[in-house]
Amino acid sequence: MNSLDRFISFFSPSTAYRRQLFRDALKKRETYAAAKTTRLTGNWTTTSTADVNNVISLSSPAVRARVRQLLRDFPYLARAAKILVDYSVGTGIIYQSKVKGSDGKLDKKVNTRIEDAVKWWMDEADAAGKLHYYEMMRLAKRQDCESGEFLLVKAMQKDPNRYVPYALQMYEVDWLTSRQDTYGLYGLARSTDSTKEVRQGIEYDNQTGRVTGYYFADPTYGGDVTYIPAQQVVHGFQTYRPGQLRGISDFAPGVILANDLAEYMDAEIDGAKMAAKWVAFVKTKTPQALQSGLPYSQVTAGGDTQEKIEELANGIIEYLRPDEDIELASANRPGQTFQPFVRLLLTMLAVTTGVPFELISGEYTGLNFSTAKIVRNDFAQQLRPISMQHIRQFGMPTIGPAIDYAVMSGKLYLPNYWKNRRRYLEGEWQPPGMDAVDPLREAKSQIEAISFGLKSRQQVARERGVDLEDIYKDQRADLDMQEEYGLNLTAAKTNAANNPAAVNKEGD
């Protein structure tokens, strides 16, 4: 009991007893351990209750600048970004039209016309005339890794030589300006006269949260602010909390770690370089050099001074006095703990970026088939939502208008298109696949899965990043070419599979 309880108990023991019971009940109340305040967590301040848009508004400029700097200068983070782009987008998430006829089967003629029109447009999709559509898709994913979001503006080009006037113009997210914001830096409202509010350059309806427009301005040269309706803007980012208007890089949790690792490795490399330069030292046994007040390297036996530091190739030997001893320098850097420590930090960086350690480090020592398969399957599982997000935020909003303009310009004929537009926009996007770790083993397991009905040929083809119809087309073309040149390779392949030695003997 504290002094107040003792004072109360002197006049009313029952009251003091009830106070003690209530205090004990509070201590025993069940809560999450993470929410308890102890001597170790007493100074842990958080911003969990802060509005997500305020947190991103205050943090994103610094995070964006730091991630960009690390992507330029730190090889491991740059490799992580490249791997995410290569594995989630690859050379492009391929679009395929899947329009069905009245019989429920794919209408091959219509699908071919749509895909041909889309391919024509993809060649000139970039308003700047520099990038192919799939290159823009890669760049958008790169921006997503770097800035946490990407921006496209649907533009109209008046060039009569274009297939259709519709084009895409890419902007860095820095172009979104806060000059028109109705909210201040710390989320304080400046105006509440309308249902339309503006935060971080994005105008939205405060009743529904629907974005209605964007404010753009050149971040370098300033100039006038341009308002663009939301229908003309493609804005992609990962949403983590309801009401979120802007994105932030997924690399944010690893920024401090990556910077510390970069500085640590630079310091260790510099130390190793300096240690390797000094080959030997000469030690004196007399106090004369100290009494002279001159540096050891400038004192001789007679008291005269002259330079006595000699460089041999990339080594240095320092002569001090004639009666001195030579001690060879031992360059023990980097130490034995350097590599394990760097490996630990790279493992942490792999966790924050979502890229396996083996890929981010380029170290495959000790990997076997089982481990490599686990790593690949785990990474493939992480990539599925990443690729799907890019399809929904980049692919689908941009391909639909391309088909619309192809129909309106008369370049693509689709009967009753505007009455049944949804039917003609049916399509699939094929993300890149992964090569087999052990092709023979995995081929056998896929064959067994297909034979037992656990997988379809389409599923196997998708896992490889190709369409089954394309495989069949290639096989048909292969057979036609064999026939054209009078070859019969099918029998040879069968014999080789069953008895390779017999085929080699026949060849001899």
N, C-alpha and C positions, 0 to 999 in steps of 0.2 A: 504494500500500500504506500502511496505517496503521502506527502504532508497534508494535502487537502482531504484525502480520504480519512486519515487519522483524526483530523479535526472534526469531520462530520461524524465519525464513529463515536466520538466522545459524547455528542449530544443525541445522536440517533443511530445506534448500531444497525438497525434493520435497513436504513437507507444506505449506509456504507456497504452492507452485504449485497444489496441489490445492484449497486454500482459495480462491485467487483464481479458479480455474475454476468452482468451485461458486457463488461470489458473482456472477460474470458470468452464469451460467445462470439464477440467480434474477431478475436484472434483465431478462433477455430473455424470461422466462416470459410467455405470452400471457394477458391478462386483459382484462375490459371496462375501457374508459377511465374509465367512471363509478365504478369501484371502486378506482381507484388513489389513493394518498395523495400529494399534492404540496404545495408551499408554499402553493398557493391553496385546497386542500381540507383542509389539516391540522387546522383547528379546526372542521370540519363534523361536528357530532355528530348522530346520528339515533336514532330509536326503532323502526327497522324490525323488530327482533326482539321487540318488546314484544307482548304478547297484545292482540288487537284489542279485546276487551272492556275491558281496562284503559285503553287509549288513549281509547276513546269515553267511558268512565266519568269520566275526568279532564277531558276536553275539552268534552263536550256541553253541560253547564250554561252555560259561558261563551259557547260558540258560539251556542247557542240564544238567549240573552239579547241578544247583539250583533246577530244576524240580525233578531230581532223589533224592536229599536230602529231598525235601518236600514230595515226595511220600513215603519215608522211615519214616519220623517223624511226618508229619501233617495228622491227620486222615481224615479230610474232602477232601483234594485233593486226597489222596489214595483211598477214597471211590468213588470219581468222576471217576477216571481211571478205577476202577473195574466195575462200573456201565456201562460205555461206552463199555467195553469189553464184559460184560455179555449180554447187550441188542443188540449190533450190531453183535456179533459173537456167543455168547452163548456157547453151547457145540460143536459148529461147524456149519458153513453154509453148509448145506447138498447138495451134488452133486447128480443129477439125470440125466441119459442119456435120451435123447428125439429124438432118431433116428426114422425117418419116412420111411415107405415102399413106393413102387411105387404107391400105392393107396392113399397116403397122410395120412394114419393112422399110429399110433405109432407101430413100429416093436418090440413087447414085447420080443421075443426071443433074438434079437440082443441087446436090451437095458439091458436085464438081464445079458448077457455075459459081456458086457462092465462094468456094475456096479459091478459085481463080481470081475472082474480083478482089477478095481480101488480100491475096498475094500481090496483086498490082498495087493496091493501096499501101501495103506495108513497105514497099520499096521507096515510097515518097512520103511516108507518114510524118517525118521530121520537118517541121516548118522551116528549120534552118538548112535543110537539105544535106545534112552531114551523116545522119545515123539511120540505119535500118530500124524498123519497128522493134525487132528482137534486141537490137543493141540498146534502144531506149529502155526496153524492159530491164536489161541488165543494169543500166545506169540508175534507174529508179530504185532497184534493190540495193545498189551501192549507197545511194542517198539515204535509204531507209536504215542501213547499218550505221552510217556516219552521223546523220542528223535525227534519226528516229521518225522521219516522215519524208514524203516526196510530193512534188507539185507538178501538175500538167494543166495547161490551158488549151482548150479546144479553139483553134483558130481557123479562119477562112482565108484561103489563098486565091487571088484573082488571076493567077497564071493560067492561060487557056491551054497550055500543054500538059497540065496535070490531069491525072485520071479522074479525080474528084477534087473539089475545092477544100474539103475537110482535111485538116492537119493538126498536129500536136506540137505545142511549144513547151519546153521544159524550163522550169525556174528553180533556183535554189530557194529553200524555205526562208532565207534571210530577206527575201523580197516582201514577205508579209510584214506590214508596218502597223505600229500601234498608235499612229497619229490620230486616228479616228476613234480610238477606244472610248467607250463610255464607262470603263472601269480603270481605276488607277493601278499603279504598280503593285500595290498590296491588296488588290481585290476590293477596294472601296468604290462604290458606285458614284459616278459623277452626274448621272442623269437617269431618272426613272419615269420619264414622260411617255415612253413608248414601250411596246412589247418587244421591239427590236433592240438588242444590245450588241456591243462589239467588244471582244476581248482578243488580244494578241493578233489583231488584224482580221478576225473572223466575225462576221455578223450572223446572229442567230436569233431565233424566237425563244424568249425566255419562258414561254408557256410549255412548249413542246421540246425545245432543245434542237429543233431542226435548223441546220445551217442554211442561210439564205444568200450569203455573198461573202466576197473576200476583198480586202484592200491591199493593193500592191504599190510599192514605191522602190526605186532603185536604191539599194542600201549604200552604194558607194558615192553616187553623185547627187542623191536627193531628188529634187524635182517634185512634180505634182503627184498626188495620190490618185490611183486609178481604181475604180470600183468595178468588179467583175461578178456577175450573178453566179450562184452556186452551180447552176446547170451547165456552165461552161468550164468548170474547174474540176479536176480530178485530184483529190487530196487523200493520200493513203498514210496510215500509221496504225500502230498497235494500240488498241484501247485497253487500258487497265482498270479504269474506274468510270462509273456512269457520269455522263455530262462532260467527259474529257473532249477538249477542242483541238489540242495540238499533241504531237508525239514527242518522245524523247528517246535517244539511242538506247538500244538494249545493252550496249557496251558500258553504260554509265556505272554499274556496280564494279566494273573492273578497271576504271580509269586510274584511280589512286594506286591500285596494285600494279598495273602496267607501267606507270611512271616510276614507281619505286624500283621495280625490277630493272627497268632500263637504266636508271641511275646507278643501281648496285652493280650491274654488269659493266657499265662504263668505268666505274671506280676500280673494279677488280682488274679489268683489262689494262687501265692506266698503271695500276700498281705492279702488275706483272711485267709490263714493258719497262718500267723504271728499274725494277729489281733485276731484270735480265741485262740491263746495261752495265751495272757495276760488277766487275769481275773480281776485284781484290782490293784490300785496304792495307796500308802500312802503318803499324802501331809503334809509338815512341816509348822509350823507357826512361828518358831524362826530362827534367822540368825546364830545360833551356828554351824549348819552343814555346812553352806557356808564358815564360818571363818576357819573351821578346814582344809579346803583344800582337804578333802577326799570325795569320792563318797558317796551319801546319803545312799547307801545300806551297807556302812561299818561303820557308826557312830551310837553309842548308847547314852543313856542319860548321862552316866558317862564319856563320851569321849573316851571310849575304842572302838576298832574296831573288828568287827566279821562279818561273812557272814550273811546277813539278806534277802536273796532271797530264797523263798520257792516255790517248784514246787509241785503242786497237780495234780496227773494224767497228763492230757494234758494241765493244766492251770498253771499260775504263779502268785503268790502274793508277792509283794515287800514291806518289812517292813522298814521304815526309822527312825522315832523317836517315843518315847512313847506318846508324845502329838500331834500326827499327825492325820489327817482325812483320811478315806479310801474312794476312789472313784472307783466304779465299772466300768470296761472298757466296752464300747459298740462296739461290732464287727459288723459294718454295711456294711461289704463287702461280696459279691459283691453288689454294689448299685442297685437302681431301674432301672438305665439306661443301665446296663450291658447287659441284655438279649435283649432288643430292638436293641441295637447297634450291637451286634453280629449277630442278625438276618438280619440286613441291610447289613452287610459285607458278610454274607453267600449268600444273594440274589445276590450281585454283583459277588461273586465267581461263583454262579450258571450260571449267564449270560455269564461269560468268558469261562466256561468249556462246556456249552451246556447241562448241566444236571439240571433237575428241582430242585428247592429249596427243595421240599418235599423229594426227593430221596437223595440229597447230605447231608441234615441235619438229615434225619430220623424222622422228625417231621410232623405228619399228623393231628395235632390238628385243628379242625374246618373244615375239609374237608367234603364235601357232594358229592353226586353222580355227579352232574353237574360239579362242580369244578374239581373233580378227572378225569372225562371224558375229560375235556378241557386240563388238564395237560398231560394226556396220549396221546391224539391225537396230541398235539403240539410236544411232545417228539418223537412220532412215525414218524412224518413228518421230523424231524431232522435226524432220524436214517436211513431213506431210502437212501440218498446219501452216508452216511458213510458206510453202508453195501455194497452198489453197488461198491463203490471205492475199498473196500477190495476184492470183488469178481474179479474185473478187474485186480487188481494189484497183488493179491496173488493167487487166485483160478485158473483163466483161464491160466496164464502162467505156472503153475506147473502141472495141470492135463493133458494137451495135450501131453507133452513128456512122461508121464506115460503110456498113451494108445499107443503112438508110440513104446515104448520099449517092451510093452506087445505083440504087433503084430510082431515086429522084432524077438523077442525071441521064437516065436511060442506058447506062452501061451494063445494068444487070436486070434481067426480066424475071420477075417472080409473080405469078398470078395471084391477085387478091392479097398483095403483101400487106397493105395497111389494115385490112380487115382481120388478118391472121398473122400479125407480125411476130407474135411469140413463137409460133410454130417454126418460122424461118430462122429464128435466132437460136434454135436448139443447137448445141455444140458441145464439144469436149475439149479440154486442155490437157496436154500430155507433158507433165514435168519430166526432167531428165531422170534417168535411172542410174543404177550402179552396176558396174561390172562384177562378175562373180569372183569371190576370193579363190575358190578352187573350181574352175569351170566343169571339170569332169564330175566331181562329187555333187555339185549343185544341179547339174543337168540330170543326173540319175534321180535325185530326190524330187525334182520337178516332174519328171516323167511318172514316177510313182504317185505323186499327188494328183496328177491329171488322170491316171488310170483308175484310181480309187474314187474319183469324183470330188476330191477335196479342193481342187483348183481347176480353173478353166484356162485354156490357152490364152485368152485375152488377159487374164490376170498375170500370167507369166510374162507376156509381152510388155504389159504396163510396167512391171517391176524393172524391166530392162530399159524403159524409157522409149519404147517404140510401139507403133500400132500394129495389131495383128494383120490388118488388111494390107499394110505396106510390106509386111513379111511375105504374105502370099503373092503379092505383085512381083516382088523380087524373085521369088522362087519360080513363078511362071516365066519371067523374063530370062532366068537362068536356063530353064529347060528349053525355051525357044532358041536361045543362043547355042546351046549344045547341038540342037537339031540342025541349026543353020551351018555349023562347022563340022557336022558329021561325027560328033563325039557322043560317047555313052559312059558318063562318069558315075552313074548311079550304082552299077554293078561293082565297080572298083571300090566305091565307098563302103558298100555292104561287106565285101570280102575283107577289106582292111579292118573293119570293126570286128569281124568274127575271127579272122586269122591273119594278122599282120605279117607273120613270117612267110605264109604261103604266097602272099602278094609280092613280097620282096623276092622270093625265089622265082616267081613267074617273070618278074622284071629282069632278073639276071639272065 
